[in-house]
Amino acid sequence: MVGASAAGLTTVEALRRKGYREPITVLGAEWHPPYDRPPLSKQFLCGDWDEARTRLRPDAMLSALDADFVLGDPAVALDAERRVVRTAADRALTADAVVIATGLTPRRLLGPELEGVHVLRTLDDAAALRKDLLVADRVVVVGDGVLGAEIAATARNLGRQVTLAGPQTFLLESQLGPVVGALLGELHRAEGVDLRLGTAVTGLTGLTGLTGLTGLTGVDGRVRGVQLADGEVLPADVVVVALGAAPATGWLEGSGLRLDNGVVCDAHCRAADGIYAAGDVARWQHDDSLVRLENRTNATEQALCVAANILGDEQPYRPIPYFWTDQFTVKLQVHGRPTADAEVTVAEGNIADGRFVAHYRRGDRLVAVLGWNMPKQTRLHREHLV
Ligand SMILES: Cc1cc2nc3c(=O)[nH]c(=O)nc-3n(C[C@H](O)[C@H](O)[C@H](O)COP(=O)(O)OP(=O)(O)OC[C@H]3O[C@@H](n4cnc5c(N)ncnc54)[C@H](O)[C@@H]3O)c2cc1C
């Protein structure tokens, strides 16, 4: 098992539950035992949860799995034909089955590193960001997707002055389209977030000049602002770059596997004989296209499918995607595959009351159901997607 997080751990648990008794090794790049990522931008970042609460399982449950957790030793190479995984500490592990569950690596802005500039993927990232947020006045979030919007909401809840900049016209536009994007924008503005949408960020400024895309660093090495394409500089003590993330497949170069925006797999999540991928890193054949999902539920569901397939209970992976996001007082839940160009209609509740279920249609096909503070009803509408 390469990757000791949601998908990796779930695969191990499912294998054991199904009676697999052979040795299992779990390799993790980080020193932390498996923890959950969704709270990192929410409960952990705002201080409601401590580190222990982000743990996926207590020690006793991990021990009961009778798996060898090798933490702090990332895999650095795979020989796919012989199924040998090599690690940074020079371990060479040969296996009957290898599962790749290495998740994503966040994108950063180009240029020299400045203090006060953060990304958010790991527990250590979250702890460092929280420390900075507690003493910052002005926070700029670069990125108008789910993660950027969540971080902006949490920073605002902590009482910071928050500006969010991104190139789309609406928040989360590419995921949820302009109708819901506009509502999210209203929510953020009403809560005091300064939204600078439709503007590309071109770099970061330090004390004496522009860095990032153009290359000068401030004298004390600390970020001072974010430069927009129209020339404006947004002052900042802390900058969070939330520009998406790329599949963590660098260690698989030369492995013989097909890498193309993830580990390319067949409909059974198999990348090669005895080699599987699960979670954010996996791109598998779904009907006539390759699909990769970045959400927590997929990590679990795909891992369950991989465990079944390893044990010969051949099943194609055909999920109805689901993700949620919490921003200020709103819990959004999205089932299916919304597209920015889908027609959106309110199917239950209403927008003015701040509680509704929306349907996303393309032609006469219902492609997604979105709930805005209406969890129970949203689950019922999901049935129409099956
Ligand atoms: C801040 C944040 C908030 C989120 N909020 C939500 C949310 O509200 N709702 C939602 O649906 N989804 C959310 N997500 C997405 C969700 O957390 C991911 O989809 C999920 O964690 C994917 O699980 P995974 O096991 O595939 O990958 P990951 O959780 O990324 O785990 C991959 C693991 O592999 C390790 N690794 C990487 N390279 C190597 C290597 N070479 N060798 C060994 N180990 C390696 C990494 O250290 C990591 O521990 C959020 C993600 C983040 C970062």
The ligand as a Tripos MOL2 file, in Angstrom:
@<TRIPOS>MOLECULE
LIG
   53    58     1     0     0
SMALL
NO_CHARGES

@<TRIPOS>ATOM
      1 C1         -7.7410   20.8960    3.1140 C.3       1 LIG1
      2 C2         -8.6160   19.9150    2.4090 C.ar      1 LIG1
      3 C3         -9.9900   19.9400    2.6170 C.ar      1 LIG1
      4 C4        -10.8170   19.0190    1.9570 C.ar      1 LIG1
      5 N1        -12.1640   19.0760    2.1530 N.ar      1 LIG1
      6 C5        -12.9670   18.1910    1.5310 C.ar      1 LIG1
      7 C6        -14.3730   18.2320    1.7170 C.ar      1 LIG1
      8 O1        -14.9090   19.0750    2.4390 O.2       1 LIG1
      9 N2        -15.1450   17.3080    1.0740 N.ar      1 LIG1
     10 C7        -14.5930   16.3610    0.2470 C.ar      1 LIG1
     11 O2        -15.3450   15.5520   -0.3280 O.2       1 LIG1
     12 N3        -13.2630   16.2970    0.0440 N.ar      1 LIG1
     13 C8        -12.4360   17.1870    0.6720 C.ar      1 LIG1
     14 N4        -11.0770   17.1400    0.4740 N.ar      1 LIG1
     15 C9        -10.5280   16.1050   -0.4270 C.3       1 LIG1
     16 C10       -10.2360   14.7910    0.3220 C.3       1 LIG1
     17 O3         -9.5820   15.0510    1.5170 O.3       1 LIG1
     18 C11        -9.4020   13.9040   -0.5800 C.3       1 LIG1
     19 O4        -10.1950   13.5890   -1.7030 O.3       1 LIG1
     20 C12        -8.9210   12.6330    0.1140 C.3       1 LIG1
     21 O5         -8.0680   12.9440    1.1740 O.3       1 LIG1
     22 C13        -8.2090   11.7400   -0.8780 C.3       1 LIG1
     23 O6         -7.6830   10.6400   -0.2130 O.3       1 LIG1
     24 P1         -6.4200    9.8540   -0.7980 P.3       1 LIG1
     25 O7         -6.1230    8.7850    0.2030 O.co2     1 LIG1
     26 O8         -6.6630    9.5060   -2.2040 O.co2     1 LIG1
     27 O9         -5.2430   10.9350   -0.8450 O.3       1 LIG1
     28 P2         -4.5550   11.7320    0.3300 P.3       1 LIG1
     29 O10        -5.5030   11.9380    1.4600 O.co2     1 LIG1
     30 O11        -3.9040   12.9120   -0.2670 O.co2     1 LIG1
     31 O12        -3.4200   10.7350    0.8370 O.3       1 LIG1
     32 C14        -2.2990   10.4110    0.0860 C.3       1 LIG1
     33 C15        -1.1970   10.0120    1.0510 C.3       1 LIG1
     34 O13        -0.1140    9.5000    0.3200 O.3       1 LIG1
     35 C16         1.0760   10.0070    0.8650 C.3       1 LIG1
     36 N5          2.1070    9.9630   -0.1720 N.ar      1 LIG1
     37 C17         2.2870   10.7970   -1.2300 C.ar      1 LIG1
     38 N6          3.3340   10.4010   -1.9690 N.ar      1 LIG1
     39 C18         3.8270    9.2770   -1.3800 C.ar      1 LIG1
     40 C19         4.8940    8.3870   -1.6760 C.ar      1 LIG1
     41 N7          5.6790    8.5690   -2.7430 N.pl3     1 LIG1
     42 N8          5.0990    7.3400   -0.8480 N.ar      1 LIG1
     43 C20         4.3100    7.1360    0.2400 C.ar      1 LIG1
     44 N9          3.2890    7.9330    0.5810 N.ar      1 LIG1
     45 C21         3.0410    8.9930   -0.2350 C.ar      1 LIG1
     46 C22         0.7290   11.4060    1.3110 C.3       1 LIG1
     47 O14         1.6310   11.8650    2.2940 O.3       1 LIG1
     48 C23        -0.6750   11.1910    1.8530 C.3       1 LIG1
     49 O15        -0.6720   10.8870    3.2120 O.3       1 LIG1
     50 C24       -10.2420   18.0500    1.1000 C.ar      1 LIG1
     51 C25        -8.8570   18.0360    0.8840 C.ar      1 LIG1
     52 C26        -8.0460   18.9510    1.5350 C.ar      1 LIG1
     53 C27        -6.5480   18.9230    1.3040 C.3       1 LIG1
@<TRIPOS>BOND
     1     1     2 1
     2     2     3 ar
     3     2    52 ar
     4     3     4 ar
     5     4     5 ar
     6     4    50 ar
     7     5     6 ar
     8     6     7 ar
     9     6    13 1
    10     7     8 2
    11     7     9 ar
    12     9    10 ar
    13    10    11 2
    14    10    12 ar
    15    12    13 ar
    16    13    14 ar
    17    14    15 1
    18    14    50 ar
    19    15    16 1
    20    16    17 1
    21    16    18 1
    22    18    19 1
    23    18    20 1
    24    20    21 1
    25    20    22 1
    26    22    23 1
    27    23    24 1
    28    24    25 2
    29    24    26 1
    30    24    27 1
    31    27    28 1
    32    28    29 2
    33    28    30 1
    34    28    31 1
    35    31    32 1
    36    32    33 1
    37    33    34 1
    38    33    48 1
    39    34    35 1
    40    35    36 1
    41    35    46 1
    42    36    37 ar
    43    36    45 ar
    44    37    38 ar
    45    38    39 ar
    46    39    40 ar
    47    39    45 ar
    48    40    41 1
    49    40    42 ar
    50    42    43 ar
    51    43    44 ar
    52    44    45 ar
    53    46    47 1
    54    46    48 1
    55    48    49 1
    56    50    51 ar
    57    51    52 ar
    58    52    53 1
@<TRIPOS>SUBSTRUCTURE
     1 LIG1         1 GROUP 0 **** ****
